């Protein structure tokens, strides 16, 4: 979340681009992303060197050798942010334009990789040495501020805030999922070393990055000390699709910065016939767009067989079921309307989840989670593809707080249900017998079926009304008369004092 001094620093950085003649918001986002990537590349290289030294493993820095740029051979250390940011403006500009930018464009040896694919047409657009010098200085200040706040996902936070400056962002549904919500969903799903993970509406690859971080933190030995698992992690585990090339470029850089060499990130309309994936993935994590333009003519016909609709949130649910392997799991964010909508398509997709697969949990989130960019009420659905049913009961949780205030400021607060949600979900047997008046409880499948597959928590939650006892009317009237008499005496005293 971008607030306070961090927000003013980003505004100042934006102002440098704007006054320097770069006024297209997407151009600004791209140029900032390239520079952040160059900065993070230096940081990541240093971190990996330290980790290798601690583990006693061999490590060769990408900046260690001479680098071939065209016909010239350049000392690799000159390409590090920590080195060139001290250069005079003219030398810094020529270094970044002539050496650093070509270096990052050709950084990935595999020309078919996602990184090479989306960096191939990248253009350095900063027009003057003075402007670049101002931007680099401002970004150093930005990173210092982020370090003080101990916020890791700088690029994501900046991108989220910049999107608020683009009028089309709300139309296209390009709102970034808050990082702590992404992390909660990943913690709920507990990814394993052999997963094949997909986000069919990946944006900046936030979910894929969070899975990679989870595996580093919780399954490091299993993933990184096993040759086969490490190759799978680097080259075959992560898949993401989007229809915005800027997002794809940022996503590819984001994954590479986080240590994933070759994610499969591709330009694709996931809902159309150009998406052939069936029974391919073991885990899907997604926050698909809830609105935006949809060409009904290109929607895949087998999705329309499940639910005939133009609503993207329903079609994406049908898509997730198609793309998952049998036994594959999904955690996705949906608008509340999916839970209780009364149209034929709404009922059809809920019936498909409950009758033909295994719906495990519905976690209702407060409407402030996506503020200040959107005030929509949402929920997280967790289900497993079985193809043969398996839902016997569904776990509901009424999230009331996510660790931040639910207004536009989104200030940090002590109230946070996320740790409780994660611990309860991983010990569901202990939830048996919980009352409907509590924050979490089970609802049997038959009851949901009887309610036309309604999944809104308010349908099943019971409110406990505590009777309030008031004193008798005669006693209330006597108290009022006594107060009146006291007021009268006080007024009489005041009149005497004023004579």
C-alpha positions as CSV (number, residue, x, y, z in Angstrom):
1,X,0.0,0.0,0.0
2,X,1.4,3.4,-1.0
3,X,0.9,6.1,1.6
4,X,2.6,9.1,3.2
5,X,6.2,9.9,2.2
6,X,6.4,6.9,-0.1
7,X,3.5,8.3,-2.1
8,X,5.0,11.7,-2.3
9,X,8.3,10.3,-3.5
10,X,6.5,8.4,-6.3
11,X,4.5,11.6,-7.2
12,X,7.9,13.4,-7.4
13,X,9.3,10.7,-9.7
14,X,6.2,10.9,-11.9
15,X,6.6,14.7,-12.0
16,X,10.2,14.3,-13.3
17,X,8.9,12.1,-16.2
18,X,6.0,14.5,-16.9
19,X,8.1,17.7,-17.0
20,X,10.8,15.9,-19.0
21,X,8.3,15.3,-21.8
22,X,7.3,11.7,-21.2
23,X,3.5,12.1,-20.6
24,X,2.0,8.7,-21.7
25,X,1.4,6.9,-18.3
26,X,2.1,3.5,-19.8
27,X,5.5,4.8,-21.1
28,X,6.3,6.1,-17.6
29,X,5.4,2.7,-16.1
30,X,7.5,0.9,-18.6
31,X,10.6,3.1,-18.2
32,X,10.3,3.0,-14.4
33,X,10.0,-0.8,-14.5
34,X,13.1,-1.1,-16.6
35,X,15.1,1.0,-14.2
36,X,13.7,-0.9,-11.2
37,X,14.7,-4.1,-12.9
38,X,18.2,-2.8,-13.4
39,X,18.3,-1.8,-9.7
40,X,16.9,-5.1,-8.5
41,X,19.2,-7.1,-10.8
42,X,22.2,-5.6,-8.8
43,X,20.5,-6.4,-5.5
44,X,19.5,-9.9,-6.5
45,X,23.0,-10.7,-7.7
46,X,24.5,-9.5,-4.4
47,X,21.9,-11.6,-2.4
48,X,22.6,-14.7,-4.4
49,X,26.4,-14.2,-3.9
50,X,25.8,-14.0,-0.1
51,X,23.6,-17.1,-0.1
52,X,26.1,-19.1,-2.1
53,X,28.9,-18.1,0.2
54,X,26.8,-19.2,3.3
55,X,26.0,-22.5,1.7
56,X,29.5,-23.1,0.3
57,X,28.1,-23.3,-3.3
58,X,29.9,-22.0,-6.4
59,X,28.5,-18.7,-7.8
60,X,29.4,-16.5,-10.7
61,X,28.0,-13.0,-10.9
62,X,26.3,-11.9,-14.1
63,X,28.5,-8.8,-13.8
64,X,31.8,-10.7,-13.1
65,X,33.1,-11.0,-16.7
66,X,33.5,-8.7,-19.6
67,X,30.2,-8.3,-21.4
68,X,30.0,-8.2,-25.2
69,X,27.8,-5.3,-26.4
70,X,27.8,-5.2,-30.2
71,X,31.5,-5.0,-31.2
72,X,32.7,-3.8,-27.8
73,X,33.7,-5.7,-24.7
74,X,32.6,-3.9,-21.5
75,X,33.7,-4.5,-17.9
76,X,30.6,-6.1,-16.4
77,X,30.9,-4.2,-13.1
78,X,30.2,-0.9,-15.0
79,X,26.7,-2.1,-15.7
80,X,25.7,-2.4,-12.0
81,X,23.3,0.3,-10.6
82,X,25.5,0.7,-7.5
83,X,28.4,1.7,-9.8
84,X,26.9,3.8,-12.6
85,X,24.5,5.8,-10.3
86,X,27.6,7.8,-9.1
87,X,28.7,8.7,-12.6
88,X,28.3,12.3,-13.9
89,X,25.0,12.8,-15.8
90,X,26.5,12.5,-19.3
91,X,28.5,9.4,-18.6
92,X,25.6,7.8,-16.8
93,X,23.3,8.4,-19.7
94,X,25.6,7.0,-22.3
95,X,26.4,4.0,-20.0
96,X,22.6,3.2,-19.5
97,X,21.6,3.9,-23.1
98,X,24.6,2.2,-24.9
99,X,25.5,-0.6,-22.5
100,X,23.1,-1.3,-19.7
101,X,19.9,-1.3,-21.8
102,X,21.3,-3.6,-24.5
103,X,22.7,-5.8,-21.7
104,X,19.3,-6.4,-20.0
105,X,17.5,-6.9,-23.4
106,X,19.9,-9.8,-24.2
107,X,20.3,-11.0,-20.6
108,X,18.4,-14.3,-21.2
109,X,20.3,-16.7,-23.5
110,X,17.1,-18.5,-24.6
111,X,15.6,-16.4,-27.3
112,X,12.3,-18.3,-26.9
113,X,12.0,-17.4,-23.2
114,X,9.2,-15.1,-21.9
115,X,11.9,-12.6,-20.9
116,X,13.4,-12.4,-24.4
117,X,10.0,-12.4,-26.1
118,X,8.8,-9.3,-24.2
119,X,12.1,-7.4,-23.9
120,X,12.9,-7.7,-27.6
121,X,10.8,-4.6,-28.5
122,X,11.7,-2.6,-25.4
123,X,12.9,0.9,-26.1
124,X,14.8,3.3,-23.8
125,X,12.8,6.5,-24.0
126,X,14.4,8.9,-21.4
127,X,15.4,11.9,-23.6
128,X,18.2,13.7,-21.7
129,X,21.1,13.0,-19.3
130,X,19.8,15.5,-16.8
131,X,16.4,13.8,-16.7
132,X,18.0,10.3,-16.2
133,X,20.2,11.7,-13.4
134,X,17.2,13.1,-11.6
135,X,15.2,9.9,-12.0
136,X,18.1,7.7,-10.7
137,X,18.6,10.0,-7.7
138,X,14.8,10.0,-7.0
139,X,14.7,6.2,-7.3
140,X,17.6,5.8,-4.8
141,X,15.5,7.8,-2.4
142,X,12.4,5.7,-3.1
143,X,14.4,2.5,-2.4
144,X,15.7,3.9,0.9
145,X,12.2,4.7,1.9
146,X,11.0,1.2,1.0
147,X,13.9,-0.3,3.0
148,X,12.8,1.7,6.1
149,X,9.2,0.4,5.6
150,X,10.4,-3.2,5.1
151,X,8.2,-3.5,2.1
152,X,9.7,-6.0,-0.4
153,X,7.4,-5.7,-3.5
154,X,8.5,-2.2,-4.6
155,X,7.6,-2.7,-8.2
156,X,4.2,-4.0,-7.4
157,X,3.4,-1.2,-5.0
158,X,4.6,1.5,-7.4
159,X,2.7,-0.1,-10.3
160,X,-0.5,-0.3,-8.3
161,X,-0.3,3.4,-7.5
162,X,0.6,4.4,-11.0
163,X,-2.4,2.5,-12.4
164,X,-4.6,4.8,-10.3
165,X,-3.4,7.6,-12.6
166,X,-4.7,5.8,-15.7
167,X,-8.3,6.5,-16.6
168,X,-8.7,3.1,-18.3
169,X,-7.5,1.0,-15.4
170,X,-10.9,0.7,-13.8
171,X,-12.6,-0.2,-17.1
172,X,-10.2,-3.0,-17.9
173,X,-10.2,-4.3,-14.3
174,X,-6.4,-3.9,-14.0
175,X,-6.4,-3.6,-10.2
176,X,-3.5,-5.3,-8.5
177,X,-4.4,-7.9,-5.8
178,X,-3.0,-6.7,-2.4
179,X,0.2,-8.5,-1.6
180,X,-1.0,-9.8,1.8
181,X,-4.1,-11.3,0.2
182,X,-2.0,-13.0,-2.5
183,X,0.2,-14.4,0.3
184,X,-2.7,-15.6,2.3
185,X,-4.1,-17.5,-0.7
186,X,-0.7,-19.1,-1.3
187,X,-0.3,-20.1,2.4
188,X,-3.8,-21.6,2.2
189,X,-2.9,-23.8,-0.8
190,X,0.7,-24.8,0.5
191,X,2.3,-25.3,-2.9
192,X,4.5,-28.4,-3.3
193,X,7.8,-28.9,-5.2
194,X,6.1,-30.7,-8.1
195,X,3.3,-28.3,-8.8
196,X,2.5,-26.9,-12.2
197,X,1.1,-23.5,-11.4
198,X,-1.0,-21.2,-13.6
199,X,-2.6,-17.8,-13.4
200,X,-4.7,-17.2,-16.6
201,X,-5.0,-13.5,-15.8
202,X,-1.5,-13.0,-14.4
203,X,-0.9,-9.2,-14.7
204,X,2.5,-8.5,-13.1
205,X,2.8,-12.2,-12.0
206,X,2.1,-11.4,-8.3
207,X,0.6,-14.9,-7.6
208,X,3.5,-16.7,-9.4
209,X,6.1,-14.6,-7.5
210,X,4.4,-15.4,-4.2
211,X,4.5,-19.2,-5.0
212,X,8.2,-18.9,-5.8
213,X,8.8,-17.1,-2.5
214,X,6.7,-19.6,-0.5
215,X,8.8,-22.5,-2.0
216,X,12.0,-20.7,-1.1
217,X,10.9,-20.2,2.5
218,X,9.2,-23.5,3.2
219,X,10.6,-26.1,0.8
220,X,14.1,-24.9,0.1
221,X,15.8,-28.2,0.7
222,X,13.3,-30.1,-1.4
223,X,13.3,-27.7,-4.4
224,X,16.8,-26.4,-4.6
225,X,18.9,-29.3,-3.5
226,X,17.2,-31.8,-5.9
227,X,18.4,-31.4,-9.5
228,X,15.1,-32.5,-11.0
229,X,12.9,-30.3,-8.8
230,X,15.2,-27.3,-9.4
231,X,15.0,-27.7,-13.1
232,X,11.2,-28.0,-12.8
233,X,11.1,-24.8,-10.7
234,X,13.2,-22.9,-13.1
235,X,11.7,-24.0,-16.4
236,X,8.4,-25.8,-16.1
237,X,6.5,-24.8,-13.0
238,X,5.2,-21.3,-13.6
239,X,2.6,-20.4,-16.3
240,X,0.9,-17.0,-16.8
241,X,-1.3,-15.4,-19.5
242,X,-2.5,-11.9,-20.0
243,X,-3.6,-9.6,-22.9
244,X,-1.5,-6.6,-21.9
245,X,2.0,-6.7,-23.3
246,X,3.2,-4.1,-20.7
247,X,2.0,-6.4,-17.9
248,X,3.7,-9.4,-19.5
249,X,6.9,-7.5,-19.8
250,X,6.7,-6.5,-16.1
251,X,5.7,-10.0,-15.1
252,X,8.7,-11.6,-17.0
253,X,11.1,-9.2,-15.3
254,X,9.4,-9.7,-12.0
255,X,9.9,-13.5,-12.2
256,X,13.5,-13.2,-13.3
257,X,14.3,-10.8,-10.5
258,X,12.8,-13.3,-8.1
259,X,15.1,-16.1,-9.4
260,X,12.9,-18.0,-11.8
261,X,14.9,-18.3,-15.0
262,X,12.3,-19.4,-17.6
263,X,8.6,-18.9,-16.6
264,X,6.1,-19.5,-19.4
265,X,4.5,-16.1,-19.6
266,X,2.5,-15.6,-22.8
267,X,0.1,-13.2,-24.6
268,X,-3.2,-15.0,-24.7
269,X,-6.9,-14.4,-24.3
270,X,-7.5,-17.2,-21.8
271,X,-11.2,-17.3,-22.5
272,X,-10.9,-17.7,-26.2
273,X,-10.3,-20.7,-28.5
274,X,-6.6,-19.7,-28.6
275,X,-6.3,-21.2,-25.1
276,X,-6.0,-25.0,-25.7
277,X,-5.1,-26.0,-22.1
278,X,-7.0,-28.9,-20.7
279,X,-6.3,-30.8,-17.5
280,X,-2.7,-29.4,-17.5
281,X,-2.2,-27.6,-14.1
282,X,-2.2,-28.9,-10.5
283,X,-2.7,-25.4,-9.0
284,X,-4.4,-22.3,-10.2
285,X,-4.2,-19.0,-8.3
286,X,-6.0,-16.1,-9.8
287,X,-7.9,-12.8,-9.4
288,X,-9.6,-12.7,-12.9
289,X,-11.1,-9.4,-14.2
290,X,-14.6,-8.9,-13.0
291,X,-15.6,-6.5,-15.8
292,X,-14.3,-5.2,-19.1
293,X,-15.1,-5.7,-22.7
294,X,-15.7,-9.3,-23.9
295,X,-16.2,-10.4,-27.4
296,X,-18.8,-13.2,-27.0
297,X,-18.0,-14.5,-30.5
298,X,-14.5,-15.6,-29.6
299,X,-15.3,-17.2,-26.2
300,X,-14.5,-20.9,-26.2
301,X,-17.6,-22.9,-26.9
302,X,-16.9,-25.5,-24.3
303,X,-16.9,-22.8,-21.6
304,X,-20.3,-21.6,-22.8
305,X,-21.6,-25.2,-22.4
306,X,-20.9,-25.0,-18.7
307,X,-22.5,-21.5,-18.3
308,X,-23.9,-19.5,-21.2
309,X,-23.0,-15.9,-20.2
310,X,-20.9,-12.9,-21.1
311,X,-19.8,-12.4,-17.4
312,X,-16.1,-12.9,-17.3
313,X,-16.1,-13.9,-13.6
314,X,-18.3,-16.9,-14.4
315,X,-16.5,-17.9,-17.6
316,X,-13.1,-17.9,-15.7
317,X,-14.5,-20.3,-13.1
318,X,-15.5,-22.7,-15.9
319,X,-12.1,-22.1,-17.5
320,X,-10.3,-23.0,-14.2
321,X,-12.2,-26.3,-14.1
322,X,-11.2,-27.1,-17.6
323,X,-7.5,-26.2,-17.2
324,X,-7.0,-28.2,-13.9
325,X,-5.9,-31.8,-13.8
326,X,-8.1,-34.1,-11.9
327,X,-7.0,-33.6,-8.3
328,X,-5.8,-30.1,-9.1
329,X,-6.7,-27.3,-6.8
330,X,-7.8,-23.7,-7.2
331,X,-8.0,-20.6,-5.0
332,X,-9.5,-17.6,-6.8
333,X,-11.1,-14.3,-6.0
334,X,-14.7,-13.6,-7.2
335,X,-17.1,-10.7,-6.7
336,X,-19.9,-11.4,-4.2
337,X,-22.4,-11.6,-7.0
338,X,-21.0,-15.0,-8.1
339,X,-22.0,-16.4,-4.7
340,X,-25.7,-15.5,-4.8
341,X,-26.6,-14.4,-8.4
342,X,-29.9,-15.8,-9.4
343,X,-29.4,-16.0,-13.2
344,X,-29.2,-19.5,-14.9
345,X,-25.5,-19.0,-15.5
346,X,-24.7,-18.1,-11.9
347,X,-26.6,-21.2,-10.6
348,X,-25.0,-23.4,-13.3
349,X,-21.4,-22.6,-12.3
350,X,-22.1,-23.0,-8.6
351,X,-23.9,-26.3,-9.2
352,X,-20.9,-27.5,-11.3
353,X,-18.5,-26.7,-8.4
354,X,-20.6,-28.4,-5.8
355,X,-22.1,-31.4,-7.6
356,X,-19.3,-32.3,-10.0
357,X,-16.3,-31.2,-8.0
358,X,-15.3,-30.6,-4.4
359,X,-15.9,-27.1,-3.2
360,X,-14.0,-26.8,0.1
361,X,-14.2,-23.2,1.3
362,X,-15.8,-19.8,0.8
363,X,-13.9,-16.9,2.5
364,X,-15.9,-13.7,2.4
365,X,-13.7,-10.6,2.4
366,X,-14.8,-7.0,3.5
367,X,-15.4,-4.5,0.7
368,X,-12.5,-2.3,1.7
369,X,-9.8,-4.9,0.7
370,X,-9.3,-3.4,-2.8
371,X,-9.7,0.3,-1.7
372,X,-8.8,3.0,-2.7
373,X,-9.0,1.6,-6.3
374,X,-12.3,-0.4,-6.0
375,X,-14.9,-0.9,-3.3
376,X,-16.3,-4.2,-4.6
377,X,-17.1,-6.9,-2.1
378,X,-15.3,-10.1,-2.9
379,X,-14.8,-13.7,-1.7
380,X,-12.2,-16.4,-2.1
381,X,-13.3,-19.8,-3.5
382,X,-11.2,-22.8,-2.8
383,X,-12.0,-26.0,-4.7
384,X,-10.5,-29.3,-6.1
385,X,-11.3,-30.6,-9.5
386,X,-12.6,-34.2,-9.2
387,X,-15.0,-34.5,-12.1
388,X,-17.2,-36.8,-9.9
389,X,-18.4,-34.7,-7.0
390,X,-17.1,-35.0,-3.5
391,X,-18.5,-31.9,-1.8
392,X,-20.1,-33.1,1.5
393,X,-19.8,-29.8,3.4
394,X,-18.4,-26.3,2.7
395,X,-16.4,-24.3,5.2
396,X,-17.4,-20.6,5.5
397,X,-15.3,-17.8,7.0
398,X,-16.5,-14.2,7.6
399,X,-13.3,-12.1,7.3
400,X,-13.9,-8.8,9.1
401,X,-10.3,-7.4,9.1
402,X,-7.2,-7.9,7.0
403,X,-4.6,-5.9,9.0
404,X,-5.5,-2.6,7.3
405,X,-8.2,0.0,7.8
406,X,-11.0,-0.6,5.3
407,X,-11.2,3.1,4.2
408,X,-9.3,4.7,1.3
409,X,-6.2,5.3,3.6
410,X,-5.7,1.6,4.3
411,X,-3.6,2.3,7.4
412,X,-2.1,-0.7,9.2
413,X,-4.2,-1.9,12.1
414,X,-3.9,-4.6,14.8
415,X,-7.2,-6.3,13.8
416,X,-6.2,-9.1,11.3
417,X,-8.2,-12.3,10.6
418,X,-5.6,-13.7,8.1
419,X,-3.5,-15.8,10.6
420,X,-6.8,-17.2,12.0
421,X,-8.1,-18.1,8.6
422,X,-4.9,-20.0,7.6
423,X,-4.6,-21.9,10.9
424,X,-8.3,-22.9,10.9
425,X,-8.2,-24.0,7.2
426,X,-5.3,-26.3,7.9
427,X,-7.2,-27.9,10.9
428,X,-10.7,-28.2,9.5
429,X,-11.6,-31.2,11.6
430,X,-11.5,-28.9,14.7
431,X,-14.1,-26.7,13.0
432,X,-16.8,-29.4,13.4
433,X,-19.5,-28.3,15.8
434,X,-18.8,-24.6,15.5
435,X,-22.0,-22.5,15.9
436,X,-23.4,-20.5,13.0
437,X,-23.0,-17.4,15.2
438,X,-19.2,-17.7,15.1
439,X,-16.8,-16.3,12.3
440,X,-16.3,-19.8,10.7
441,X,-18.5,-22.8,10.4
442,X,-19.4,-25.7,8.2
443,X,-22.6,-25.9,6.1
444,X,-23.7,-29.3,4.8
445,X,-24.0,-29.8,1.0
446,X,-27.7,-30.6,1.2
447,X,-28.6,-27.3,2.9
448,X,-26.7,-25.4,0.1
449,X,-28.5,-27.5,-2.6
450,X,-31.9,-26.7,-1.0
451,X,-31.0,-23.0,-1.2
452,X,-30.3,-23.2,-5.0
453,X,-26.6,-23.4,-4.4
454,X,-26.4,-20.0,-2.7
455,X,-22.9,-19.5,-1.3
456,X,-23.3,-16.1,0.4
457,X,-22.3,-16.4,4.1
458,X,-25.3,-14.3,5.2
459,X,-27.6,-17.0,4.0
460,X,-26.3,-19.4,6.7
461,X,-24.8,-17.2,9.4
462,X,-26.9,-16.7,12.5
463,X,-26.9,-13.4,14.4
464,X,-27.1,-13.7,18.1
465,X,-29.4,-11.1,19.6
466,X,-28.9,-10.4,23.3
467,X,-32.0,-9.1,25.1
468,X,-31.5,-5.7,26.7
469,X,-33.4,-5.0,29.9
470,X,-34.6,-1.5,30.5
471,X,-35.9,-0.1,33.8
472,X,-39.7,0.3,34.1
473,X,-41.3,3.4,32.5
474,X,-42.2,4.9,35.9
475,X,-38.6,4.8,37.0
476,X,-37.4,6.5,33.7
477,X,-40.0,9.3,34.2
478,X,-39.0,9.8,37.8
479,X,-35.3,10.1,36.7
480,X,-36.3,12.7,34.0
481,X,-38.3,14.7,36.6
482,X,-35.4,14.7,39.0
483,X,-33.0,15.9,36.3
484,X,-35.5,18.6,35.4
485,X,-35.7,19.8,39.0
486,X,-31.9,19.8,39.3
487,X,-31.6,21.9,36.0
488,X,-34.3,24.3,37.4
489,X,-32.3,24.8,40.7
490,X,-29.1,25.4,38.7
491,X,-30.8,28.0,36.5
492,X,-32.2,29.8,39.6
493,X,-28.7,29.9,41.1
494,X,-27.3,31.4,37.9
495,X,-30.1,34.1,37.8
496,X,-29.2,35.1,41.4
497,X,-25.5,35.4,40.5
498,X,-26.3,37.7,37.5
499,X,-28.4,40.2,39.6
